[in-house]
Amino acid sequence: MLAHCPGAIVSHLVTGCQLGEVAVLGVLVILTGLSRRLRPAGRRMDTAAAGIM
């Protein structure tokens, strides 16, 4: 789900629908990025190998 957030943000901005959600989606993107960067190397999973797009 979170992998689609940047696309969802663009979609919301382009269509003008539910613009109140843009801030929430932005926070989710930031938290996901931080989570991935702070995860110990031994616990990291390659998203391509896991089949996650």
Order of alpha helices (4+ residues) and beta strands (2+ residues): alpha-alpha-alpha
